[in-house]
Amino acid sequence: MDKRTKEILRILDQTYGTEYVCYLQHETPWQLLIAVILSAQCTDARVNIVTKDLFVKYRDLAAFAEADLRELEQDIRSIGFYHNKAKNIKDCAKMLLQEFGGEVPERLEDLIRLPGVGRKTANVIRGNIYRDPCIVVDTHVKRISRRLGFTKEEDPEKIEYDLMKVLPEDHWILYNIQIITFGRTICFARSPKCGECPLAGLCRSEDKQGQVTAKNLRDPSAP
């Protein structure tokens, strides 16, 4: 790990802490899995509003597996793509019961077989439930990793592999947690708050806004 990357991680740790935080409310692994399926193209805040009642109505996987599809669609209607998500949740619950004894599997190969589960969702489960070192590439991680110069790729899986080469394994899970907060509060897709950014002096983005303040550190890898 080079000095610049080490300094970026130090600042992220100092600014956002090193506690593992999951923004989707859940009590069990299967609840988190369903919440992550619902979160595609939707905010965590909206998902948490919906699952608060959803997990009371459907108390276990069997309830989801046996749910009336149209009723389930209406239960999650306020979330985008509710037709596909309802079908995936119902089919996912069935598969978990039939093939995995009602347990959420740990292996990536098993997780991505589940309806509605892609690599990103699988890594959320692996990181949050099983603490397996993995990198979740969401919209914030993609945008900010490119701005920091950690990757030039557009494809999430290629970005994931690039970040595995750059970041130490003990920060794989933590990086995503920190970057989500950073992306939601400072490093916006449009009009990022570069003047308030703790990483401004280390950023390699070509679309910086405003001036880098004196408190921001200079890129240690710069000449």
VOTOR-312177 format. One line per field, with one value per residue (C-alpha): residue number from 1; x, y, z; residue in one letter. Coordinates in pm, whole numbers. Example, Ala and Ser with C-alpha at 12.3 -4.5 7.8 and 13.67 -1.06 7.14 Angstrom:
REM VOTOR-312177
k <- [1, 2]
xx <- [1230, 1367]
yy <- [-450, -106]
zz <- [780, 714]
r <- [A, S]
***
This chain:
REM VOTOR-312177
k <- [1, 2, 3, 4, 5, 6, 7, 8, 9, 10, 11, 12, 13, 14, 15, 16, 17, 18, 19, 20, 21, 22, 23, 24, 25, 26, 27, 28, 29, 30, 31, 32, 33, 34, 35, 36, 37, 38, 39, 40, 41, 42, 43, 44, 45, 46, 47, 48, 49, 50, 51, 52, 53, 54, 55, 56, 57, 58, 59, 60, 61, 62, 63, 64, 65, 66, 67, 68, 69, 70, 71, 72, 73, 74, 75, 76, 77, 78, 79, 80, 81, 82, 83, 84, 85, 86, 87, 88, 89, 90, 91, 92, 93, 94, 95, 96, 97, 98, 99, 100, 101, 102, 103, 104, 105, 106, 107, 108, 109, 110, 111, 112, 113, 114, 115, 116, 117, 118, 119, 120, 121, 122, 123, 124, 125, 126, 127, 128, 129, 130, 131, 132, 133, 134, 135, 136, 137, 138, 139, 140, 141, 142, 143, 144, 145, 146, 147, 148, 149, 150, 151, 152, 153, 154, 155, 156, 157, 158, 159, 160, 161, 162, 163, 164, 165, 166, 167, 168, 169, 170, 171, 172, 173, 174, 175, 176, 177, 178, 179, 180, 181, 182, 183, 184, 185, 186, 187, 188, 189, 190, 191, 192, 193, 194, 195, 196, 197, 198, 199, 200, 201, 202, 203, 204, 205, 206, 207, 208, 209, 210, 211, 212, 213, 214, 215, 216, 217, 218, 219, 220, 221, 222, 223]
xx <- [0, 149, 171, -119, -359, -248, -318, -662, -757, -620, -837, -1143, -1089, -1041, -1340, -1594, -1474, -1398, -1724, -1908, -2248, -2533, -2784, -3056, -3248, -3273, -3268, -3183, -2970, -3277, -3426, -3109, -3115, -3471, -3390, -3094, -3308, -3556, -3279, -3192, -3260, -3409, -3283, -3208, -3441, -3738, -3654, -3643, -3987, -4131, -3959, -4069, -4421, -4323, -4124, -4413, -4662, -4426, -4253, -4042, -3926, -4222, -4458, -4277, -4262, -4637, -4734, -4990, -4777, -5017, -5058, -4682, -4651, -4888, -4698, -4382, -4547, -4377, -4042, -3941, -3963, -4199, -4331, -3989, -3881, -4191, -4141, -3771, -3837, -4100, -3881, -3574, -3758, -3866, -3513, -3367, -3617, -3585, -3208, -3046, -3261, -3386, -3035, -2873, -2564, -2219, -2049, -2062, -2137, -2448, -2569, -2566, -2787, -3069, -3335, -3273, -2922, -2623, -2261, -2322, -2607, -2404, -2109, -2335, -2447, -2096, -1957, -2236, -2345, -2033, -1763, -1595, -1354, -1524, -1585, -1934, -1934, -2239, -2293, -2092, -1797, -1790, -1800, -1557, -1307, -1278, -1235, -963, -785, -820, -978, -1064, -1319, -1695, -1795, -1864, -1692, -1377, -1384, -1412, -1099, -909, -996, -885, -541, -524, -684, -565, -800, -883, -1043, -1245, -1572, -1498, -1419, -1774, -1928, -1714, -1760, -2140, -2141, -1880, -2080, -2407, -2270, -1981, -1876, -2204, -2236, -2316, -2168, -1953, -1851, -1482, -1416, -1529, -1374, -1114, -968, -958, -579, -557, -831, -746, -1085, -1099, -1432, -1333, -1556, -1414, -1082, -900, -888, -570, -680, -684, -369, -147, -123, 190, 254, 258, 595]
yy <- [0, 334, 643, 819, 527, 488, 858, 836, 545, 721, 1025, 810, 622, 947, 1119, 839, 589, 219, 73, -170, -14, -149, 115, -138, -233, -606, -864, -1177, -1266, -1338, -1001, -829, -1030, -921, -561, -557, -697, -416, -153, -175, 169, 281, 461, 277, 517, 418, 48, 80, 243, -44, -330, -199, -323, -590, -795, -781, -908, -1173, -1312, -1581, -1714, -1949, -1651, -1489, -1816, -1867, -1502, -1400, -1235, -950, -875, -873, -636, -395, -425, -299, -77, 243, 91, 97, -213, -373, -633, -791, -746, -917, -1215, -1238, -1220, -1493, -1718, -1644, -1745, -2072, -2152, -2077, -2316, -2590, -2589, -2426, -2533, -2181, -2044, -1769, -1924, -1775, -1869, -1620, -1902, -2001, -1647, -1540, -1836, -1686, -1492, -1118, -1158, -1029, -988, -660, -805, -1119, -914, -708, -1034, -1178, -860, -773, -1120, -1334, -1064, -1219, -965, -833, -506, -381, -161, 63, 396, 585, 347, 352, 732, 812, 537, 676, 1030, 912, 739, 390, 266, 378, 105, 143, -219, -286, -625, -483, -198, -454, -634, -305, -206, -546, -470, -119, -155, -373, -659, -523, -220, -395, -392, -69, 125, 81, 188, 502, 591, 568, 839, 1042, 1018, 1113, 1415, 1561, 1386, 1419, 1311, 1672, 1978, 1794, 1999, 2000, 2299, 2091, 1764, 1604, 1428, 1729, 1750, 1381, 1373, 1318, 1408, 1645, 1793, 1946, 2231, 2543, 2575, 2328, 2472, 2503, 2228, 1971, 1764, 1774, 1457, 1289, 1118, 1446, 1588]
zz <- [0, -105, 118, -55, -9, 352, 414, 250, 475, 782, 711, 643, 971, 1161, 1001, 986, 1244, 1215, 1341, 1116, 1046, 835, 728, 648, 962, 1025, 1302, 1105, 800, 587, 676, 561, 239, 163, 257, 19, -263, -198, -188, -558, -711, -379, -70, 253, 435, 217, 253, 632, 632, 428, 612, 951, 876, 623, 874, 1119, 862, 724, 1031, 866, 531, 506, 521, 228, 34, 76, 26, -233, -500, -573, -205, -156, -451, -283, 46, -125, -386, -262, -359, -725, -946, -698, -945, -1001, -640, -502, -733, -648, -274, -291, -509, -296, 21, -145, -255, 88, 246, -15, -76, 226, 518, 573, 626, 421, 263, 310, -15, -300, -545, -349, -285, -649, -737, -532, -728, -714, -577, -772, -673, -488, -278, -207, -84, 145, 307, 325, 482, 725, 834, 801, 816, 513, 363, 50, -128, -210, -519, -500, -675, -410, -417, -796, -824, -543, -620, -971, -835, -600, -887, -741, -1066, -1415, -1473, -1513, -1457, -1083, -1083, -1242, -989, -710, -831, -869, -513, -383, -527, -380, -37, 251, 329, 675, 507, 238, 432, 616, 297, 168, 499, 514, 148, 173, 441, 254, -68, 98, 281, 80, -240, -432, -793, -879, -708, -450, -147, -232, -6, 294, 183, 412, 106, -126, -129, -219, -481, -846, -987, -1280, -1170, -835, -726, -562, -386, -165, 184, 388, 624, 341, 317, 14, -194, -53, -388, -578, -688]
r <- [M, D, K, R, T, K, E, I, L, R, I, L, D, Q, T, Y, G, T, E, Y, V, C, Y, L, Q, H, E, T, P, W, Q, L, L, I, A, V, I, L, S, A, Q, C, T, D, A, R, V, N, I, V, T, K, D, L, F, V, K, Y, R, D, L, A, A, F, A, E, A, D, L, R, E, L, E, Q, D, I, R, S, I, G, F, Y, H, N, K, A, K, N, I, K, D, C, A, K, M, L, L, Q, E, F, G, G, E, V, P, E, R, L, E, D, L, I, R, L, P, G, V, G, R, K, T, A, N, V, I, R, G, N, I, Y, R, D, P, C, I, V, V, D, T, H, V, K, R, I, S, R, R, L, G, F, T, K, E, E, D, P, E, K, I, E, Y, D, L, M, K, V, L, P, E, D, H, W, I, L, Y, N, I, Q, I, I, T, F, G, R, T, I, C, F, A, R, S, P, K, C, G, E, C, P, L, A, G, L, C, R, S, E, D, K, Q, G, Q, V, T, A, K, N, L, R, D, P, S, A, P]
***
